[in-house]
Structure formats: C-alpha cells, structure tokens
Amino acid sequence: MQYEISVENIKCGGCANTISTKLTEIDGIETVDIDIEQGIVKVQSAEGMREQLAAILLKLGYPESGTAEGMAAAKAKAKSFVSCAIGRIKS
C-alpha cells in the first residue's frame, strides 16, 4: 500500500536522508520517496502502517502537517534540526 504523508520541517537532503534511513529500517517498508519542496513523504509498505509511520516521523521531528502546535511544534522543529545535521553527516 502506498501512503503519502505531508510533513513539516523538511528542508534539505539531510532531512530526507534521515527519514529514508529510519523508515527503511522498519519491517514492512518497501520504498521511501521524499519530495523536499512539497514536504511529502511517500512510503510503499504493508497495509495498516500509516499511524506507525506518522508516529515515527513525529519522533524524528517531522510531524504530519497541522498536527503539532505550540511547544510540540517547537520541540519537533528542534528535533528536525538535529535530524537534518545527522542526515547530512551520513550522506
């Protein structure tokens, strides 16, 4: 099944690399494609994984668009900054 999740805080290839790396480590994930400009994560995976994917993206600092506000949004942004830096180092 293919899922498209619109997320916040994707800014560069480092962000995309981190997301791809973490998601492909999960059993049931076949492919991950990221549109940096649109902020969309496309995942081909087993059926019924959407909630798990959204939770992992939130944990990485890339919450689904419109789901994080206030302090949660600030916390996600800080996590995405670190995630981005790690992704740049590993790419």
MIPAVO-415928 format. One record per residue (C-alpha): x, y, z; residue number from 1; chain; residue in three letters. Coordinates in steps of 0.5 Angstrom, whole numbers, plus 500, padded with zeros to 3 digits. Example, Ala and Ser with C-alpha at 12.3 -4.5 7.8 and 13.67 -1.06 7.14 Angstrom:
% residues 2
{c1 = 525 c2 = 491 c3 = 516 n = 1 chain = A res = Ala};
{c1 = 527 c2 = 498 c3 = 514 n = 2 chain = A res = Ser};
***
This chain:
% residues 91
{c1 = 500 c2 = 500 c3 = 500 n = 1 chain = A res = Met};
{c1 = 503 c2 = 507 c3 = 499 n = 2 chain = A res = Gln};
{c1 = 502 c2 = 513 c3 = 504 n = 3 chain = A res = Tyr};
{c1 = 503 c2 = 520 c3 = 502 n = 4 chain = A res = Glu};
{c1 = 504 c2 = 524 c3 = 509 n = 5 chain = A res = Ile};
{c1 = 505 c2 = 531 c3 = 508 n = 6 chain = A res = Ser};
{c1 = 510 c2 = 533 c3 = 514 n = 7 chain = A res = Val};
{c1 = 513 c2 = 540 c3 = 517 n = 8 chain = A res = Glu};
{c1 = 521 c2 = 542 c3 = 518 n = 9 chain = A res = Asn};
{c1 = 524 c2 = 538 c3 = 511 n = 10 chain = A res = Ile};
{c1 = 529 c2 = 543 c3 = 509 n = 11 chain = A res = Lys};
{c1 = 534 c2 = 539 c3 = 505 n = 12 chain = A res = Cys};
{c1 = 537 c2 = 533 c3 = 503 n = 13 chain = A res = Gly};
{c1 = 540 c2 = 531 c3 = 510 n = 14 chain = A res = Gly};
{c1 = 533 c2 = 531 c3 = 513 n = 15 chain = A res = Cys};
{c1 = 531 c2 = 527 c3 = 507 n = 16 chain = A res = Ala};
{c1 = 537 c2 = 522 c3 = 508 n = 17 chain = A res = Asn};
{c1 = 535 c2 = 521 c3 = 516 n = 18 chain = A res = Thr};
{c1 = 528 c2 = 520 c3 = 514 n = 19 chain = A res = Ile};
{c1 = 529 c2 = 515 c3 = 509 n = 20 chain = A res = Ser};
{c1 = 534 c2 = 511 c3 = 513 n = 21 chain = A res = Thr};
{c1 = 530 c2 = 511 c3 = 519 n = 22 chain = A res = Lys};
{c1 = 524 c2 = 509 c3 = 515 n = 23 chain = A res = Leu};
{c1 = 527 c2 = 503 c3 = 511 n = 24 chain = A res = Thr};
{c1 = 530 c2 = 500 c3 = 518 n = 25 chain = A res = Glu};
{c1 = 523 c2 = 498 c3 = 519 n = 26 chain = A res = Ile};
{c1 = 520 c2 = 491 c3 = 517 n = 27 chain = A res = Asp};
{c1 = 514 c2 = 492 c3 = 512 n = 28 chain = A res = Gly};
{c1 = 517 c2 = 498 c3 = 509 n = 29 chain = A res = Ile};
{c1 = 519 c2 = 497 c3 = 502 n = 30 chain = A res = Glu};
{c1 = 521 c2 = 504 c3 = 499 n = 31 chain = A res = Thr};
{c1 = 521 c2 = 511 c3 = 501 n = 32 chain = A res = Val};
{c1 = 521 c2 = 517 c3 = 497 n = 33 chain = A res = Asp};
{c1 = 521 c2 = 524 c3 = 499 n = 34 chain = A res = Ile};
{c1 = 519 c2 = 531 c3 = 496 n = 35 chain = A res = Asp};
{c1 = 523 c2 = 536 c3 = 500 n = 36 chain = A res = Ile};
{c1 = 520 c2 = 542 c3 = 496 n = 37 chain = A res = Glu};
{c1 = 513 c2 = 540 c3 = 498 n = 38 chain = A res = Gln};
{c1 = 514 c2 = 537 c3 = 504 n = 39 chain = A res = Gly};
{c1 = 511 c2 = 530 c3 = 502 n = 40 chain = A res = Ile};
{c1 = 514 c2 = 523 c3 = 505 n = 41 chain = A res = Val};
{c1 = 511 c2 = 517 c3 = 500 n = 42 chain = A res = Lys};
{c1 = 512 c2 = 510 c3 = 503 n = 43 chain = A res = Val};
{c1 = 510 c2 = 504 c3 = 500 n = 44 chain = A res = Gln};
{c1 = 509 c2 = 499 c3 = 506 n = 45 chain = A res = Ser};
{c1 = 505 c2 = 494 c3 = 509 n = 46 chain = A res = Ala};
{c1 = 497 c2 = 496 c3 = 510 n = 47 chain = A res = Glu};
{c1 = 496 c2 = 499 c3 = 516 n = 48 chain = A res = Gly};
{c1 = 502 c2 = 502 c3 = 518 n = 49 chain = A res = Met};
{c1 = 500 c2 = 510 c3 = 517 n = 50 chain = A res = Arg};
{c1 = 499 c2 = 511 c3 = 524 n = 51 chain = A res = Glu};
{c1 = 506 c2 = 508 c3 = 526 n = 52 chain = A res = Gln};
{c1 = 509 c2 = 512 c3 = 520 n = 53 chain = A res = Leu};
{c1 = 506 c2 = 519 c3 = 523 n = 54 chain = A res = Ala};
{c1 = 509 c2 = 517 c3 = 530 n = 55 chain = A res = Ala};
{c1 = 516 c2 = 515 c3 = 527 n = 56 chain = A res = Ile};
{c1 = 516 c2 = 522 c3 = 523 n = 57 chain = A res = Leu};
{c1 = 514 c2 = 526 c3 = 529 n = 58 chain = A res = Leu};
{c1 = 519 c2 = 523 c3 = 534 n = 59 chain = A res = Lys};
{c1 = 524 c2 = 525 c3 = 528 n = 60 chain = A res = Leu};
{c1 = 522 c2 = 532 c3 = 528 n = 61 chain = A res = Gly};
{c1 = 518 c2 = 532 c3 = 522 n = 62 chain = A res = Tyr};
{c1 = 510 c2 = 532 c3 = 525 n = 63 chain = A res = Pro};
{c1 = 505 c2 = 531 c3 = 520 n = 64 chain = A res = Glu};
{c1 = 503 c2 = 538 c3 = 517 n = 65 chain = A res = Ser};
{c1 = 498 c2 = 541 c3 = 522 n = 66 chain = A res = Gly};
{c1 = 498 c2 = 536 c3 = 528 n = 67 chain = A res = Thr};
{c1 = 504 c2 = 540 c3 = 532 n = 68 chain = A res = Ala};
{c1 = 502 c2 = 547 c3 = 535 n = 69 chain = A res = Glu};
{c1 = 506 c2 = 551 c3 = 541 n = 70 chain = A res = Gly};
{c1 = 511 c2 = 547 c3 = 545 n = 71 chain = A res = Met};
{c1 = 510 c2 = 541 c3 = 541 n = 72 chain = A res = Ala};
{c1 = 512 c2 = 545 c3 = 534 n = 73 chain = A res = Ala};
{c1 = 518 c2 = 548 c3 = 537 n = 74 chain = A res = Ala};
{c1 = 520 c2 = 541 c3 = 540 n = 75 chain = A res = Lys};
{c1 = 519 c2 = 538 c3 = 533 n = 76 chain = A res = Ala};
{c1 = 523 c2 = 544 c3 = 530 n = 77 chain = A res = Lys};
{c1 = 529 c2 = 543 c3 = 535 n = 78 chain = A res = Ala};
{c1 = 529 c2 = 535 c3 = 533 n = 79 chain = A res = Lys};
{c1 = 529 c2 = 536 c3 = 526 n = 80 chain = A res = Ser};
{c1 = 535 c2 = 541 c3 = 526 n = 81 chain = A res = Phe};
{c1 = 539 c2 = 535 c3 = 530 n = 82 chain = A res = Val};
{c1 = 536 c2 = 530 c3 = 525 n = 83 chain = A res = Ser};
{c1 = 538 c2 = 534 c3 = 519 n = 84 chain = A res = Cys};
{c1 = 545 c2 = 535 c3 = 521 n = 85 chain = A res = Ala};
{c1 = 546 c2 = 528 c3 = 523 n = 86 chain = A res = Ile};
{c1 = 543 c2 = 526 c3 = 516 n = 87 chain = A res = Gly};
{c1 = 548 c2 = 531 c3 = 512 n = 88 chain = A res = Arg};
{c1 = 554 c2 = 527 c3 = 516 n = 89 chain = A res = Ile};
{c1 = 551 c2 = 521 c3 = 514 n = 90 chain = A res = Lys};
{c1 = 550 c2 = 522 c3 = 507 n = 91 chain = A res = Ser};
***
